[in-house]
């Protein structure tokens, strides 16, 4: 018997602690997507969330290339996927490439925080998507040179990840045993004592 979306999401939910945002606990990266289209209103909301992310000097350097199913942008992104991503990612109704301007707008100097800012905006986007009941999966397995050429991205824009966005499907729809196994694998994270320090390698007093 296959496992349902509800069952796999229960398995994947982070244990967390009292007072945490449910979107943080519920967010994970499925590979199985349904054919259901994502409404323009929902897409507007997720990009509105990204719009209000913080950025160094308020540069807002992020730019997203959005490919809806059956569009040329969706096809061009799909054609650059590598490895297992070729098997599942093109099924997502929305594919999004994140890019960021590595030049400051005011005096053409290097923006050393450009990629950091793109990450902050994308995190906001992902949490808003989770709040709307949408699934997201970010990936680096694509041909960077090919996607830059296909989408005519200027050289000053660094490439981030490609994100699949849509509505989650049952793991069995993947029809690939290795991908199904990954879909069902328990999640794990390093303890807080290994990521938050008061001095180098000295855990911060958070208890």
C-alpha positions as CSV (number, residue, x, y, z in Angstrom):
1,X,0.0,0.0,0.0
2,X,1.3,3.4,-0.9
3,X,1.9,6.3,1.5
4,X,-0.3,9.4,1.2
5,X,0.7,13.0,1.2
6,X,-0.7,13.4,4.7
7,X,1.3,10.4,6.0
8,X,4.6,11.4,4.5
9,X,4.2,15.0,5.7
10,X,3.6,13.7,9.2
11,X,6.8,11.7,8.9
12,X,8.7,14.7,7.6
13,X,7.5,17.3,10.1
14,X,10.3,18.7,12.2
15,X,9.9,18.1,16.0
16,X,10.8,21.7,16.8
17,X,9.8,23.3,20.0
18,X,6.9,25.2,21.5
19,X,6.3,28.6,19.9
20,X,7.9,27.9,16.5
21,X,6.2,28.9,13.2
22,X,4.3,25.9,11.8
23,X,5.7,26.8,8.3
24,X,9.3,26.2,9.6
25,X,8.3,22.8,11.0
26,X,6.2,21.7,8.0
27,X,8.6,22.8,5.2
28,X,10.5,20.1,3.4
29,X,11.5,19.4,-0.2
30,X,9.3,16.8,-1.9
31,X,9.9,15.6,-5.4
32,X,6.4,14.4,-6.2
33,X,4.1,17.1,-7.7
34,X,0.5,16.9,-8.9
35,X,-0.7,18.4,-12.2
36,X,-2.7,21.1,-10.4
37,X,-1.8,24.5,-11.7
38,X,-0.7,27.2,-9.2
39,X,-2.9,30.3,-9.4
40,X,-1.6,33.7,-10.4
41,X,-2.8,35.0,-7.0
42,X,-0.7,32.4,-5.1
43,X,2.3,33.2,-7.2
44,X,1.9,36.9,-6.6
45,X,1.8,36.2,-2.8
46,X,5.0,34.2,-2.8
47,X,6.9,36.8,-4.8
48,X,5.4,39.6,-2.6
49,X,7.0,37.8,0.3
50,X,10.4,37.7,-1.5
51,X,10.0,41.4,-2.3
52,X,10.0,42.3,1.4
53,X,13.1,40.4,2.3
54,X,16.0,42.4,3.9
55,X,19.0,43.1,1.7
56,X,22.4,44.9,2.1
57,X,21.9,48.6,1.4
58,X,18.4,47.8,0.3
59,X,19.8,46.8,-3.0
60,X,17.2,44.1,-3.5
61,X,19.5,42.4,-6.1
62,X,17.4,39.2,-6.6
63,X,15.7,38.5,-9.9
64,X,13.6,35.4,-10.6
65,X,12.9,33.7,-13.9
66,X,9.5,32.1,-13.6
67,X,8.5,29.3,-15.9
68,X,4.9,28.1,-15.9
69,X,4.0,24.7,-17.3
70,X,3.8,24.8,-21.2
71,X,5.8,28.0,-21.4
72,X,9.1,28.4,-23.2
73,X,10.8,29.3,-19.9
74,X,9.6,26.1,-18.2
75,X,10.9,24.1,-21.1
76,X,14.2,25.9,-21.2
77,X,14.8,25.3,-17.5
78,X,13.7,21.7,-17.8
79,X,16.2,21.0,-20.6
80,X,19.1,21.9,-18.3
81,X,18.4,19.5,-15.5
82,X,21.0,16.9,-14.6
83,X,20.9,13.5,-12.9
84,X,17.7,12.5,-11.0
85,X,16.3,16.0,-11.4
86,X,15.5,15.1,-15.1
87,X,13.1,12.4,-13.8
88,X,10.9,14.4,-11.5
89,X,11.5,18.2,-11.7
90,X,9.9,18.8,-15.1
91,X,6.6,17.6,-13.7
92,X,6.3,20.6,-11.4
93,X,3.9,23.2,-12.7
94,X,6.2,26.1,-11.8
95,X,10.0,26.2,-12.2
96,X,11.9,29.2,-10.8
97,X,15.5,30.2,-11.3
98,X,16.9,32.6,-8.7
99,X,19.6,35.1,-9.9
100,X,21.2,38.0,-8.1
101,X,23.0,41.2,-9.3
102,X,26.7,41.1,-8.2
103,X,27.1,44.8,-9.0
104,X,25.9,47.6,-6.7
105,X,23.4,49.8,-8.5
106,X,24.8,53.1,-7.2
107,X,28.5,52.9,-8.1
108,X,29.0,49.7,-9.9
109,X,31.2,48.1,-7.2
110,X,31.0,44.5,-6.3
111,X,28.0,43.5,-4.1
112,X,29.6,40.9,-1.9
113,X,26.3,40.1,-0.2
114,X,24.4,39.5,-3.4
115,X,24.1,35.7,-2.9
116,X,23.3,36.1,0.8
117,X,20.4,38.5,-0.1
118,X,19.1,36.1,-2.8
119,X,19.0,33.4,-0.1
120,X,17.1,35.6,2.3
121,X,14.5,36.5,-0.3
122,X,14.2,32.9,-1.4
123,X,13.7,31.8,2.3
124,X,10.8,34.3,2.6
125,X,9.4,33.0,-0.7
126,X,9.5,29.4,0.5
127,X,7.9,30.1,3.9
128,X,5.0,32.0,2.2
129,X,4.6,29.1,-0.2
130,X,4.4,26.6,2.7
131,X,1.8,28.9,4.4
132,X,-0.3,28.6,1.2
133,X,-0.1,24.8,1.1
134,X,2.4,24.8,-1.7
135,X,5.5,22.5,-1.9
136,X,8.9,23.7,-2.9
137,X,12.2,21.9,-3.8
138,X,15.4,23.8,-4.5
139,X,18.1,22.2,-6.5
140,X,21.6,22.9,-7.9
141,X,21.7,20.0,-10.3
142,X,21.4,21.8,-13.6
143,X,23.7,23.0,-16.4
144,X,24.6,26.6,-15.3
145,X,26.1,27.6,-18.6
146,X,23.2,26.2,-20.6
147,X,20.5,27.9,-18.5
148,X,22.4,31.2,-18.7
149,X,22.5,31.0,-22.4
150,X,18.9,29.7,-22.9
151,X,17.4,32.5,-20.7
152,X,19.9,35.2,-21.8
153,X,21.0,36.1,-18.2
154,X,23.6,38.9,-18.1
155,X,27.0,37.9,-16.8
156,X,26.8,40.2,-13.8
157,X,23.9,38.1,-12.4
158,X,25.1,35.1,-10.4
159,X,22.9,32.0,-10.5
160,X,21.3,30.6,-7.4
161,X,19.1,27.5,-7.3
162,X,16.2,26.3,-9.5
163,X,13.1,25.8,-7.5
164,X,10.2,23.5,-8.3
165,X,6.9,24.8,-6.9
166,X,3.5,23.3,-6.9
167,X,1.1,20.9,-5.0
168,X,2.5,17.8,-3.5
169,X,1.6,14.3,-4.8
170,X,1.8,10.9,-3.2
171,X,5.4,9.5,-3.3
172,X,4.3,6.5,-5.5
173,X,3.6,8.9,-8.4
174,X,7.4,9.2,-8.8
175,X,7.5,5.7,-10.3
176,X,11.2,5.4,-9.4
177,X,12.2,3.3,-6.4
178,X,15.3,5.4,-5.5
179,X,13.3,8.6,-5.6
180,X,10.5,7.1,-3.5
181,X,13.0,5.9,-1.0
182,X,14.4,9.5,-0.7
183,X,10.9,10.9,-0.4
184,X,10.2,8.6,2.6
185,X,13.6,9.0,4.3
186,X,13.5,10.6,7.8
187,X,14.8,14.1,8.1
188,X,17.8,15.0,10.3
189,X,19.6,18.2,11.3
190,X,22.6,19.0,13.4
191,X,21.8,20.0,17.0
192,X,21.7,23.7,17.9
193,X,24.9,23.2,19.9
194,X,26.8,22.6,16.7
195,X,25.6,25.7,14.9
196,X,25.3,28.5,17.6
197,X,28.4,29.4,19.5
198,X,29.4,32.0,22.1
199,X,33.0,31.5,21.1
200,X,34.4,29.4,18.3
201,X,33.3,25.8,18.9
202,X,31.9,26.7,22.3
203,X,28.1,26.2,22.3
204,X,26.0,29.4,23.1
205,X,24.2,29.2,26.4
206,X,20.7,28.7,25.0
207,X,19.2,26.3,27.5
